[in-house]
Amino acid sequence: MKVFADGLLQGKAALITGGGTGIGLATALEMGRLGAKVAICSRKQEKIDKGAQALKAAGIDFHAGLCNVRERAEVEKFVGEVLSRFGKIDILVNNAGGQFPSPAAPLQPKGWNAVVDTNLNGTWNMTQVVAQKSMLRTGGAIVNVILPMERAWPGVAHSGAARAAVANLTQSLAVEWAPFGIRVVAYGPGTIETEGIQQYPKPALDALKKRIPWGRTGRPEETAWAITFFASPACDFLTGETITMDGGARLYSPDFPVRKIKEE
């Protein structure tokens, strides 16, 4: 399905973390189709290989490489490679992240630190390096992919805490970096059918799906359209906001029945 005009991002360079699969790859493909040069990274070679194959097949000008966003030195190296290839970075999509299901009480420090380090510190590492090396001179748009923040996240408190911090970071940077022509937006997709949700037990996923008033889960391409929109000239007056797109799930109440989940 075609949503945006051809050439919308012509002449732009976009960097998408976690760009080898799922939401990240869908975003890279959409932005590339619209004319952007695209850089993707992941900490796993097999994911980068998958993403690179898809981008190559689509005829997109891209750069792909390994980068663990937790490691500052790796971020510095990868951003340097992108700038050597494309000369600038106009769009940054901080999509790399993740969590695992665990009650808070037995959660080990190692698990907490790993999730916070990826979702919060990794986002900060990439954001600051891209700003220092490119955007503070040229301006740009940053989209931080987080979680819907209107409710609690029992069972993944470690991720909820880190993502809430990114939402506040989004607000702070939107004000501080506005004079440099940098917009910063956070985006909270709901339950999206990607490889990542397969780690959760089926009963838990079924329960989540039944709380979506729209009657289905989201698709990666839909999140890619949203991210592209936020990064596009259409949102030039939008900054500092956290926007949720979850099919109405955050508004769900058991007092009001929702329609039957569609068969996909």
C-alpha positions in Angstrom: 0.0 0.0 0.0 1.3 3.4 -1.0 0.7 6.2 1.5 3.2 9.0 0.8 4.1 10.9 -2.4 7.1 9.6 -4.3 10.3 11.5 -3.5 9.1 12.8 -0.1 12.4 12.1 1.5 14.6 12.6 -1.6 18.1 13.9 -0.5 17.7 12.9 3.1 19.8 10.4 5.0 18.2 8.3 7.7 19.7 6.1 10.4 17.5 3.4 11.9 18.8 1.4 14.9 17.5 -2.1 15.2 16.9 -1.9 11.5 17.4 -5.5 10.4 13.9 -6.8 11.3 10.4 -5.8 12.3 9.5 -2.2 12.8 13.1 -1.0 12.0 13.3 -2.8 8.7 9.8 -1.8 7.7 10.8 1.9 8.4 14.0 1.6 6.5 12.2 0.1 3.5 9.5 2.9 3.5 12.0 5.7 3.9 14.2 4.2 1.2 11.3 3.9 -1.1 10.6 7.6 -0.6 14.1 8.5 -1.7 16.1 8.6 1.5 19.5 7.0 1.8 19.2 4.6 4.7 21.6 3.2 7.3 20.6 0.3 9.5 22.4 -1.3 12.4 21.9 -4.2 14.8 24.1 -6.0 17.3 23.4 -9.4 15.6 24.9 -10.2 12.2 22.0 -12.4 11.1 19.6 -9.5 11.5 21.8 -7.2 9.6 22.2 -9.7 6.8 18.4 -10.1 6.6 17.8 -6.3 6.5 20.6 -5.7 3.9 19.1 -8.4 1.7 15.7 -6.7 1.8 17.1 -3.3 1.1 19.2 -4.4 -1.7 16.3 -6.2 -3.3 14.3 -3.0 -3.1 17.0 -1.0 -4.9 17.7 1.3 -1.9 21.0 3.1 -1.4 21.9 1.8 2.1 24.7 1.2 4.6 24.4 -1.7 7.1 26.6 -2.6 10.0 27.0 -4.1 13.4 26.5 -1.8 16.4 25.6 -2.5 20.0 24.0 0.8 21.1 25.0 0.1 24.7 28.6 0.5 23.7 29.6 4.1 23.1 32.7 3.3 21.1 30.6 1.1 18.7 28.1 4.0 18.3 30.8 6.4 17.5 32.3 4.1 14.9 29.0 3.3 13.2 27.9 7.0 13.0 31.3 7.8 11.6 30.8 5.2 8.9 27.4 6.6 8.0 28.7 10.1 7.7 31.6 9.0 5.6 29.1 7.3 3.2 26.2 9.8 3.2 27.8 13.1 4.5 25.0 13.9 7.0 22.2 12.3 9.0 18.8 14.1 8.7 16.7 11.5 10.4 17.4 9.3 13.4 15.0 6.6 14.4 15.9 5.1 17.8 14.2 1.8 17.4 16.7 -0.6 19.0 15.4 -1.9 22.3 13.6 -4.7 23.9 12.6 -6.5 27.1 11.7 -9.8 28.5 8.7 -10.7 30.6 9.4 -10.9 34.4 7.7 -10.0 37.6 9.5 -7.1 39.4 10.2 -9.0 42.7 12.5 -11.7 41.3 14.1 -9.6 38.6 17.9 -9.8 38.8 20.2 -6.8 38.6 21.7 -8.1 35.4 18.3 -8.3 33.7 17.3 -4.8 34.9 20.6 -3.3 33.8 20.5 -5.0 30.4 17.1 -3.6 29.5 17.7 -0.1 30.9 21.1 0.0 29.2 19.7 -0.8 25.8 16.4 1.2 25.9 17.6 4.3 27.8 21.4 4.5 27.6 21.5 3.1 24.1 19.0 5.7 22.9 21.0 8.4 24.6 24.3 7.2 23.1 23.0 7.2 19.5 21.1 10.5 20.0 24.0 12.5 21.4 26.6 11.2 18.9 24.4 11.9 15.9 23.6 15.4 17.3 27.3 16.1 18.0 28.6 14.9 14.6 25.8 16.1 12.4 22.4 17.5 13.6 23.7 20.3 15.8 25.0 21.8 12.5 22.4 20.7 10.0 19.2 20.2 12.0 17.1 17.1 11.7 14.3 14.9 13.1 14.7 12.3 15.8 11.9 9.7 16.5 12.3 7.6 19.6 10.3 4.3 19.5 9.1 3.5 23.1 5.9 2.1 24.7 2.5 3.7 25.2 3.1 5.6 28.4 -0.5 6.3 29.6 -0.6 3.2 31.8 1.6 1.0 34.0 3.6 -1.9 32.6 3.4 -4.7 35.2 5.5 -7.7 34.1 8.0 -5.5 32.3 8.6 -2.8 34.8 12.2 -2.6 33.8 11.3 -1.6 30.3 8.5 0.7 31.3 10.9 2.7 33.5 13.5 3.0 30.8 10.9 4.0 28.1 9.3 6.6 30.5 12.8 8.1 30.9 13.1 8.3 27.1 9.7 10.1 26.9 11.0 12.7 29.3 14.3 12.9 27.5 12.3 13.6 24.3 10.7 16.6 26.0 13.9 18.0 27.3 15.8 17.7 24.1 12.9 19.1 22.1 13.3 22.3 24.0 17.1 22.4 24.3 17.8 21.6 20.7 15.0 23.5 19.0 17.3 26.4 18.3 19.5 24.0 16.3 16.6 23.0 14.1 16.2 19.5 15.7 12.8 18.1 16.3 12.4 15.2 18.8 9.3 13.0 18.9 8.5 9.8 20.9 6.2 7.2 19.4 4.5 4.4 21.4 3.2 1.6 19.2 0.9 -0.9 20.8 0.9 -4.6 20.2 2.6 -5.1 16.8 3.0 -8.4 15.0 6.8 -8.7 14.9 9.2 -11.4 15.8 9.7 -9.8 19.2 6.2 -10.6 20.6 6.7 -14.3 20.0 8.7 -14.5 23.3 5.5 -14.0 25.3 3.2 -16.8 26.2 0.2 -17.3 23.9 -2.4 -16.8 26.8 -0.8 -13.4 27.6 -0.8 -12.4 23.9 -4.4 -13.5 23.5 -5.4 -11.4 26.5 -3.6 -8.4 25.0 -5.4 -8.7 21.7 -8.8 -8.9 23.4 -8.2 -5.5 24.8 -7.8 -3.7 21.5 -11.0 -1.9 20.5 -9.9 -1.7 16.9 -10.2 -5.5 16.7 -6.7 -6.5 15.7 -3.0 -6.1 16.3 -0.8 -3.6 14.5 1.4 -4.4 11.5 5.0 -3.3 11.1 4.3 -1.3 7.9 1.7 0.8 9.8 4.3 1.7 12.4 6.7 2.6 9.6 4.1 4.9 8.1 3.7 6.7 11.4 7.4 7.0 12.0 7.9 8.3 8.5 5.1 10.9 9.0 6.7 12.2 12.2 10.1 12.5 10.5 8.6 14.2 7.4 8.1 17.9 6.6 4.4 17.4 7.4 5.3 17.4 11.1 7.7 20.3 11.0 5.8 22.0 13.8 5.6 18.9 16.0 8.2 18.3 18.7 8.5 17.1 22.3 5.4 14.9 22.1 4.8 11.3 22.8 2.2 9.9 20.4 0.5 6.5 20.9 -0.9 4.3 18.2 -2.3 1.2 19.7 -5.8 0.7 18.2 -7.3 2.2 21.3 -6.0 -0.4 23.7 -5.0 2.2 26.4 -8.6 3.3 26.5 -10.0 -0.2 27.0 -12.3 -0.9 29.9 -13.7 -4.3 30.8 -17.0 -2.6 31.5 -17.5 -2.1 27.8 -17.1 -5.1 25.5 -15.0 -4.7 22.3 -15.7 -6.3 19.0 -14.4 -9.7 18.2 -10.8 -9.9 17.1 -10.6 -10.2 13.3 -9.1 -13.3 11.9 -5.9 -12.3 10.2 
